[in-house]
């Protein structure tokens, strides 16, 4: 049985920059697959490439881009527009630039149902109000008549989440969906997504930098760096035995209650994510890695580190465990 979303060897370039370099990942029905990494690693570009929403000048190539068993690599704009918002939906990272300032919240939400399903306006309004309430917005009837600039950043983010769920999509791509929300509302939104996922068998590709969120809801994690997936594993295995130096560096930056003392500094990764030109060879993390060596400048092998666990690194399996012994 094929995966709901199957991406193989996805590459995206913008002029002289290779933003995504050979990514492969899958999202199964009912699964939450988290894509994590620093800003500038190519996470959002990956999601936009899947949705066919790359900015002008972006070039997408892939060995396979399959949704629900159908290869959509060669779909034109008309075919993609039938999928987007209906069977595939996306929660964008910045709601203020994603919502149209010239239209009310209600008109933008109901347009989704009316366009894709032909739902009468009154029923579409009821559905919109219901979802606004489910994402924690009080007085939803009032909010439907307001414009985006009349709402706070957190309210706009919740409107985006509700809009993405209007047609009960099969696949939801969520790009930092809880960034603008406080901790209490964040937990509420994550519970909502989990509940809808269980109810509908929804597949979720969640893009985030919050490893706490990843630990709570992900079934599988792919760690991105400089346009590549450097490590991919089931969530429990990744947190228990991270094999890539970049993954380990990310985890040391997270405060763990009971393990990190109040006066003890958190870990950090020096430097910044580099800009990668097409044709780049070697490990992109080598200039920031404390374990770099001569082999890091050549071809980097992708090796197995356990069941469903892959690592893009020259260090041998179990290297960190042996160093700690």
C-alpha positions as CSV (number, residue, x, y, z in Angstrom):
1,X,0.0,0.0,0.0
2,X,1.5,3.4,-1.0
3,X,2.0,6.2,1.4
4,X,-0.4,9.2,1.4
5,X,2.6,11.4,0.5
6,X,5.7,10.0,-1.1
7,X,8.5,12.4,-1.9
8,X,11.8,11.0,-3.5
9,X,14.9,13.0,-4.4
10,X,13.2,16.4,-4.3
11,X,15.5,19.2,-5.4
12,X,14.7,23.0,-5.5
13,X,17.0,25.7,-6.8
14,X,16.7,29.4,-6.9
15,X,19.4,30.7,-9.3
16,X,22.7,29.9,-7.7
17,X,21.3,28.5,-4.5
18,X,20.3,24.9,-3.9
19,X,17.6,25.3,-1.4
20,X,16.5,21.6,-1.2
21,X,19.0,18.9,-2.2
22,X,17.6,15.4,-2.8
23,X,15.1,15.1,0.0
24,X,13.1,11.9,0.4
25,X,10.3,11.4,2.9
26,X,6.9,9.8,3.3
27,X,3.7,10.6,5.3
28,X,1.4,7.7,6.0
29,X,-2.4,8.0,6.5
30,X,-2.9,8.9,10.2
31,X,0.8,9.7,10.7
32,X,2.5,12.8,12.0
33,X,5.9,13.3,10.3
34,X,7.8,16.3,11.7
35,X,10.4,18.2,9.7
36,X,12.8,20.0,12.1
37,X,15.9,22.2,11.8
38,X,17.1,25.8,12.0
39,X,15.7,28.6,10.0
40,X,17.2,28.5,6.5
41,X,17.5,24.7,6.3
42,X,14.9,24.5,3.6
43,X,11.9,23.2,5.6
44,X,9.3,25.7,4.3
45,X,10.7,25.5,0.7
46,X,10.1,21.8,0.9
47,X,6.5,22.2,1.9
48,X,5.9,24.9,-0.8
49,X,7.4,22.6,-3.4
50,X,5.1,19.8,-2.5
51,X,2.1,22.2,-2.8
52,X,3.3,23.7,-6.1
53,X,3.6,27.1,-4.5
54,X,7.2,28.0,-5.1
55,X,8.0,31.7,-5.7
56,X,8.9,32.9,-9.1
57,X,12.4,31.7,-10.1
58,X,12.2,28.5,-8.1
59,X,12.8,25.3,-10.0
60,X,11.5,22.0,-8.7
61,X,12.7,18.5,-9.7
62,X,11.9,15.2,-8.2
63,X,12.3,11.5,-8.8
64,X,8.7,11.0,-7.4
65,X,6.1,13.3,-5.9
66,X,3.1,11.1,-5.2
67,X,-0.1,12.0,-3.4
68,X,-2.6,9.2,-2.6
69,X,-0.9,7.0,-5.1
70,X,-1.0,9.6,-8.0
71,X,2.2,11.2,-9.2
72,X,1.6,15.0,-9.2
73,X,5.0,16.1,-10.5
74,X,3.6,17.2,-13.8
75,X,0.3,18.7,-12.6
76,X,-0.4,22.1,-13.9
77,X,-1.8,25.0,-11.9
78,X,-5.4,24.1,-12.6
79,X,-5.0,20.5,-11.4
80,X,-3.1,21.6,-8.3
81,X,-5.7,24.2,-7.4
82,X,-8.3,21.4,-7.3
83,X,-6.2,19.6,-4.7
84,X,-5.1,22.6,-2.6
85,X,-7.5,23.5,0.1
86,X,-9.6,20.4,-0.6
87,X,-7.6,17.1,-0.3
88,X,-4.3,18.8,0.5
89,X,-4.2,21.8,2.8
90,X,-1.5,24.0,4.3
91,X,-1.2,26.2,7.4
92,X,1.2,28.9,6.5
93,X,3.8,30.3,8.8
94,X,2.9,34.0,8.6
95,X,-0.9,34.5,8.7
96,X,-0.8,38.3,8.1
97,X,0.7,37.8,4.7
98,X,-1.4,34.7,3.9
99,X,-4.8,36.2,4.7
100,X,-6.2,38.8,2.2
101,X,-6.6,42.1,4.0
102,X,-9.4,43.2,1.6
103,X,-11.8,40.4,2.6
104,X,-13.4,39.4,5.9
105,X,-12.4,36.3,7.7
106,X,-15.8,34.8,6.9
107,X,-15.6,35.4,3.2
108,X,-12.1,33.8,3.0
109,X,-13.1,30.8,5.0
110,X,-16.4,30.1,3.3
111,X,-14.8,30.4,-0.2
112,X,-12.9,27.2,0.4
113,X,-16.0,25.1,0.9
114,X,-18.1,26.9,-1.8
115,X,-15.3,26.5,-4.4
116,X,-14.4,22.9,-3.8
117,X,-17.6,21.4,-2.5
118,X,-20.3,23.7,-3.9
119,X,-21.7,24.1,-0.3
120,X,-24.5,26.7,0.1
121,X,-23.3,29.9,1.7
122,X,-25.4,29.5,4.9
123,X,-23.9,26.0,5.5
124,X,-20.4,27.2,4.8
125,X,-20.8,30.0,7.4
126,X,-22.0,27.5,10.0
127,X,-19.0,25.3,9.3
128,X,-16.6,28.2,9.5
129,X,-18.1,29.3,12.8
130,X,-17.9,25.8,14.2
131,X,-14.2,25.5,13.3
132,X,-13.3,28.9,14.8
133,X,-14.9,27.8,18.0
134,X,-13.0,24.5,17.9
135,X,-9.6,26.3,17.6
136,X,-10.4,28.4,20.7
137,X,-11.8,31.6,19.2
138,X,-14.6,33.1,21.2
139,X,-17.6,34.8,19.6
140,X,-16.9,33.2,16.2
141,X,-19.9,34.8,14.6
142,X,-18.4,38.2,15.3
143,X,-14.9,37.2,14.1
144,X,-16.3,36.1,10.7
145,X,-17.3,39.6,10.0
146,X,-13.9,41.1,10.9
147,X,-10.9,41.8,8.7
148,X,-7.5,40.2,9.4
149,X,-5.9,43.5,10.6
150,X,-8.6,43.6,13.4
151,X,-7.3,40.4,14.9
152,X,-4.2,39.7,16.9
153,X,-1.4,37.6,15.6
154,X,-2.5,34.6,17.6
155,X,-6.1,34.9,16.4
156,X,-5.0,35.2,12.8
157,X,-2.9,32.0,13.2
158,X,-6.0,30.2,14.6
159,X,-8.1,31.4,11.6
160,X,-5.5,29.9,9.3
161,X,-5.7,26.6,11.1
162,X,-9.5,26.6,10.9
163,X,-9.4,27.5,7.2
164,X,-7.1,24.6,6.4
165,X,-9.6,22.2,8.0
166,X,-12.7,23.4,6.2
167,X,-12.8,20.5,3.7
168,X,-11.5,17.8,6.0
169,X,-8.3,17.3,4.0
170,X,-6.5,14.0,3.7
171,X,-3.0,15.7,4.1
172,X,-2.3,18.7,6.2
173,X,1.1,20.5,5.9
174,X,1.5,22.7,8.9
175,X,4.4,25.2,8.8
176,X,5.1,26.4,12.4
177,X,1.3,26.3,13.2
178,X,1.7,27.2,16.9
179,X,4.6,29.8,16.7
180,X,2.5,32.8,17.5
181,X,0.5,31.1,20.3
182,X,1.0,31.0,24.0
183,X,1.7,27.7,25.7
184,X,-1.9,27.1,26.8
185,X,-3.4,27.8,23.4
186,X,-0.5,25.8,21.7
187,X,-1.5,22.7,23.7
188,X,-5.1,23.3,22.8
189,X,-4.3,23.5,19.1
190,X,-2.1,20.4,19.2
191,X,-4.9,18.4,20.9
192,X,-7.3,19.7,18.3
193,X,-5.1,18.5,15.4
194,X,-4.6,15.1,17.2
195,X,-8.3,14.7,17.6
196,X,-9.1,15.5,14.0
197,X,-6.3,13.3,12.9
198,X,-7.7,10.4,14.8
199,X,-11.2,11.1,13.5
200,X,-10.3,11.5,9.8
201,X,-7.1,9.5,9.5
202,X,-5.4,12.7,8.5
203,X,-1.7,12.6,7.5
204,X,0.3,15.6,8.9
205,X,3.6,17.0,7.8
206,X,4.5,19.3,10.6
207,X,7.3,21.8,10.2
208,X,8.7,23.1,13.4
209,X,11.9,24.1,15.4
210,X,10.3,23.2,18.7
211,X,11.6,19.8,19.8
212,X,9.2,19.8,22.7
213,X,6.3,19.7,20.2
214,X,8.1,17.0,18.2
215,X,8.5,14.8,21.2
216,X,4.8,15.1,22.1
217,X,3.1,14.5,18.8
218,X,5.4,13.1,16.1
219,X,5.4,9.5,14.9
220,X,8.5,10.1,12.8
221,X,11.1,12.9,12.6
222,X,13.3,14.1,9.7
223,X,16.1,16.5,10.7
224,X,17.0,19.0,7.9
225,X,20.3,20.9,7.5
226,X,21.3,23.0,4.5
227,X,18.6,21.5,2.2
228,X,19.2,17.8,3.1
229,X,17.7,15.4,5.5
230,X,20.7,14.4,7.7
231,X,18.8,12.1,10.0
232,X,15.4,10.4,9.9
233,X,14.0,8.0,12.5
234,X,10.9,7.1,14.5
235,X,10.6,9.7,17.2
236,X,11.4,7.6,20.3
237,X,14.5,6.2,18.6
238,X,15.7,9.6,17.5
239,X,15.5,11.1,20.9
240,X,17.0,8.1,22.6
241,X,19.9,7.6,20.2
242,X,20.6,10.6,17.9
243,X,23.4,9.6,15.5
244,X,24.1,12.8,13.6
245,X,26.2,15.6,15.2
246,X,23.7,18.2,14.1
247,X,20.8,16.3,15.7
248,X,22.8,16.0,18.9
249,X,23.6,19.7,18.8
250,X,19.9,20.6,18.5
251,X,19.0,18.4,21.4
252,X,21.6,20.0,23.7
253,X,20.0,23.4,23.1
254,X,16.8,22.2,24.8
255,X,16.4,22.6,28.5
256,X,15.4,19.2,30.1
257,X,13.8,19.5,33.6
258,X,15.8,17.5,36.1
259,X,18.8,17.3,33.9
260,X,19.8,20.9,33.3
261,X,20.6,22.9,36.4
262,X,19.4,26.5,36.7
263,X,22.8,28.0,36.5
264,X,24.1,25.7,33.8
265,X,24.3,27.2,30.3
266,X,22.5,25.5,27.5
267,X,24.3,24.0,24.5
268,X,24.7,25.9,21.3
269,X,25.8,25.4,17.7
270,X,28.3,28.0,16.6
271,X,28.0,29.6,13.2
272,X,25.1,29.8,10.7
273,X,23.5,27.6,8.1
274,X,25.5,28.1,4.9
275,X,24.2,29.1,1.5
276,X,24.8,26.0,-0.7
277,X,25.4,26.3,-4.5
278,X,24.3,23.6,-7.0
279,X,26.9,20.9,-7.3
280,X,28.2,21.3,-3.7
281,X,30.0,18.2,-2.4
282,X,30.8,17.0,1.1
283,X,29.0,17.6,4.4
284,X,27.5,21.0,4.7
285,X,27.7,20.8,8.5
286,X,31.5,20.2,8.6
287,X,32.4,23.8,9.3
288,X,30.3,23.8,12.5
289,X,30.8,20.2,13.5
290,X,33.1,19.4,16.5
291,X,33.8,15.9,15.0
292,X,34.7,16.9,11.4
293,X,37.6,15.1,9.6
294,X,39.0,14.8,6.1
295,X,36.4,12.4,4.9
296,X,33.7,15.0,5.5
297,X,34.8,16.8,2.3
298,X,34.0,13.9,0.0
299,X,30.8,11.9,-0.7
300,X,28.8,11.4,2.4
301,X,27.2,7.9,2.8
302,X,23.6,7.5,4.0
303,X,23.7,4.6,6.4
304,X,21.3,2.6,8.5
305,X,21.4,3.2,12.3
306,X,18.5,0.9,13.3
307,X,15.0,0.0,12.1
308,X,13.7,2.9,10.0
309,X,16.7,5.0,11.2
310,X,18.9,6.6,8.5
311,X,21.9,9.0,9.0
312,X,23.8,11.1,6.5
313,X,27.3,11.0,8.1
314,X,30.7,9.6,7.9
315,X,30.9,8.6,11.6
316,X,30.3,4.9,12.0
317,X,27.2,3.5,13.8
318,X,27.5,3.6,17.6
319,X,30.4,6.1,17.5
320,X,28.9,8.4,20.1
321,X,28.1,5.5,22.5
322,X,31.6,4.3,22.3
323,X,33.0,7.8,23.0
324,X,30.7,8.0,26.1
325,X,31.8,4.6,27.4
